[in-house]
Amino acid sequence: MSETEFGATRVTEFSATGVRIDRWARSVTRAGQVTVKDGRVSLLTSYGREIDSAPVGTVSAGRPWFAGADATVARVNGTRYRLTMRRPDGKPGDAAPSHRFLEALYSAGGRRS
């Protein structure tokens, strides 16, 4: 993924609910929350309990070849998580949540994996 794909806008905050979070082959939650805020990435359960969090600069993420358009893989504190973010019913031109997550992470100083 090239830097030019993200355009000129610099988004540094992101929040998505209803996210399926897998610790690789094992499901952690099917309706979790992912946030990028105040220089931290947080993975939360549907009840708001923290699964994992880390400073943005230590988190790496990307979209591997085997993941669909709605999934990304993130490494938080050395643990690989697969984040599946479904596109909400909205305008057809809206960016996919996974794309907006990667854009916010990279803008805030995260690394590509």
Contacts in CASP RR format, 6 or more apart in sequence:
PFRMAT RR
TARGET T0000
AUTHOR 0000-0000-0000
METHOD contacts of the structure
MODEL  1
MSETEFGATRVTEFSATGVRIDRWARSVTRAGQVTVKDGRVSLLTSYGRE
IDSAPVGTVSAGRPWFAGADATVARVNGTRYRLTMRRPDGKPGDAAPSHR
FLEALYSAGGRRS
1 62 0 8 1.000
1 63 0 8 1.000
1 102 0 8 1.000
1 112 0 8 1.000
6 103 0 8 1.000
6 106 0 8 1.000
6 107 0 8 1.000
10 107 0 8 1.000
11 100 0 8 1.000
11 103 0 8 1.000
11 104 0 8 1.000
11 107 0 8 1.000
12 36 0 8 1.000
12 39 0 8 1.000
12 104 0 8 1.000
12 107 0 8 1.000
12 108 0 8 1.000
13 35 0 8 1.000
13 36 0 8 1.000
13 37 0 8 1.000
13 104 0 8 1.000
14 34 0 8 1.000
14 35 0 8 1.000
14 36 0 8 1.000
14 37 0 8 1.000
14 100 0 8 1.000
14 101 0 8 1.000
14 103 0 8 1.000
14 104 0 8 1.000
14 105 0 8 1.000
15 33 0 8 1.000
15 34 0 8 1.000
15 35 0 8 1.000
15 36 0 8 1.000
15 37 0 8 1.000
16 33 0 8 1.000
16 34 0 8 1.000
16 35 0 8 1.000
16 85 0 8 1.000
16 97 0 8 1.000
16 100 0 8 1.000
16 101 0 8 1.000
17 31 0 8 1.000
17 32 0 8 1.000
17 33 0 8 1.000
18 30 0 8 1.000
18 31 0 8 1.000
18 32 0 8 1.000
18 33 0 8 1.000
18 46 0 8 1.000
18 85 0 8 1.000
18 86 0 8 1.000
19 29 0 8 1.000
19 31 0 8 1.000
19 32 0 8 1.000
19 33 0 8 1.000
19 34 0 8 1.000
19 83 0 8 1.000
19 84 0 8 1.000
19 85 0 8 1.000
19 97 0 8 1.000
20 27 0 8 1.000
20 29 0 8 1.000
20 30 0 8 1.000
20 31 0 8 1.000
20 32 0 8 1.000
20 82 0 8 1.000
20 83 0 8 1.000
20 84 0 8 1.000
21 27 0 8 1.000
21 28 0 8 1.000
21 29 0 8 1.000
21 32 0 8 1.000
21 34 0 8 1.000
21 43 0 8 1.000
21 51 0 8 1.000
21 81 0 8 1.000
21 82 0 8 1.000
21 83 0 8 1.000
22 28 0 8 1.000
22 81 0 8 1.000
22 82 0 8 1.000
22 84 0 8 1.000
23 79 0 8 1.000
23 80 0 8 1.000
23 81 0 8 1.000
24 80 0 8 1.000
24 81 0 8 1.000
24 82 0 8 1.000
28 43 0 8 1.000
28 45 0 8 1.000
28 51 0 8 1.000
28 81 0 8 1.000
29 45 0 8 1.000
29 46 0 8 1.000
29 51 0 8 1.000
31 46 0 8 1.000
32 43 0 8 1.000
32 44 0 8 1.000
32 45 0 8 1.000
32 46 0 8 1.000
33 42 0 8 1.000
33 43 0 8 1.000
33 44 0 8 1.000
33 45 0 8 1.000
33 46 0 8 1.000
33 48 0 8 1.000
34 41 0 8 1.000
34 42 0 8 1.000
34 43 0 8 1.000
34 44 0 8 1.000
34 83 0 8 1.000
34 85 0 8 1.000
34 101 0 8 1.000
35 41 0 8 1.000
35 42 0 8 1.000
35 44 0 8 1.000
36 56 0 8 1.000
36 101 0 8 1.000
36 104 0 8 1.000
36 105 0 8 1.000
36 108 0 8 1.000
39 55 0 8 1.000
39 56 0 8 1.000
39 57 0 8 1.000
39 108 0 8 1.000
40 53 0 8 1.000
40 54 0 8 1.000
40 55 0 8 1.000
40 56 0 8 1.000
41 53 0 8 1.000
41 54 0 8 1.000
41 55 0 8 1.000
41 56 0 8 1.000
41 59 0 8 1.000
41 74 0 8 1.000
41 76 0 8 1.000
41 105 0 8 1.000
42 50 0 8 1.000
42 52 0 8 1.000
42 53 0 8 1.000
43 50 0 8 1.000
43 51 0 8 1.000
43 52 0 8 1.000
43 53 0 8 1.000
43 76 0 8 1.000
43 81 0 8 1.000
43 83 0 8 1.000
44 50 0 8 1.000
44 51 0 8 1.000
45 51 0 8 1.000
52 76 0 8 1.000
52 77 0 8 1.000
52 79 0 8 1.000
52 81 0 8 1.000
53 76 0 8 1.000
54 76 0 8 1.000
54 77 0 8 1.000
56 105 0 8 1.000
56 108 0 8 1.000
56 109 0 8 1.000
56 110 0 8 1.000
57 108 0 8 1.000
57 109 0 8 1.000
57 110 0 8 1.000
57 111 0 8 1.000
58 77 0 8 1.000
59 74 0 8 1.000
59 75 0 8 1.000
59 76 0 8 1.000
59 105 0 8 1.000
59 110 0 8 1.000
59 111 0 8 1.000
60 74 0 8 1.000
60 75 0 8 1.000
60 110 0 8 1.000
60 111 0 8 1.000
60 112 0 8 1.000
60 113 0 8 1.000
61 72 0 8 1.000
61 73 0 8 1.000
61 74 0 8 1.000
61 75 0 8 1.000
61 101 0 8 1.000
61 102 0 8 1.000
61 105 0 8 1.000
61 110 0 8 1.000
61 111 0 8 1.000
61 112 0 8 1.000
61 113 0 8 1.000
62 72 0 8 1.000
62 73 0 8 1.000
62 74 0 8 1.000
62 102 0 8 1.000
62 112 0 8 1.000
62 113 0 8 1.000
63 71 0 8 1.000
63 72 0 8 1.000
63 73 0 8 1.000
63 98 0 8 1.000
63 102 0 8 1.000
64 73 0 8 1.000
67 73 0 8 1.000
67 82 0 8 1.000
69 96 0 8 1.000
69 98 0 8 1.000
70 84 0 8 1.000
70 85 0 8 1.000
70 86 0 8 1.000
70 87 0 8 1.000
70 96 0 8 1.000
70 97 0 8 1.000
70 98 0 8 1.000
71 82 0 8 1.000
71 83 0 8 1.000
71 84 0 8 1.000
71 85 0 8 1.000
71 98 0 8 1.000
72 82 0 8 1.000
72 83 0 8 1.000
72 85 0 8 1.000
72 98 0 8 1.000
72 101 0 8 1.000
72 102 0 8 1.000
73 80 0 8 1.000
73 81 0 8 1.000
73 82 0 8 1.000
73 83 0 8 1.000
73 113 0 8 1.000
74 80 0 8 1.000
74 81 0 8 1.000
74 83 0 8 1.000
74 105 0 8 1.000
74 113 0 8 1.000
75 81 0 8 1.000
75 113 0 8 1.000
83 98 0 8 1.000
83 101 0 8 1.000
84 98 0 8 1.000
85 96 0 8 1.000
85 97 0 8 1.000
85 98 0 8 1.000
85 101 0 8 1.000
86 97 0 8 1.000
87 94 0 8 1.000
87 96 0 8 1.000
87 97 0 8 1.000
88 94 0 8 1.000
88 97 0 8 1.000
95 103 0 8 1.000
106 112 0 8 1.000
END
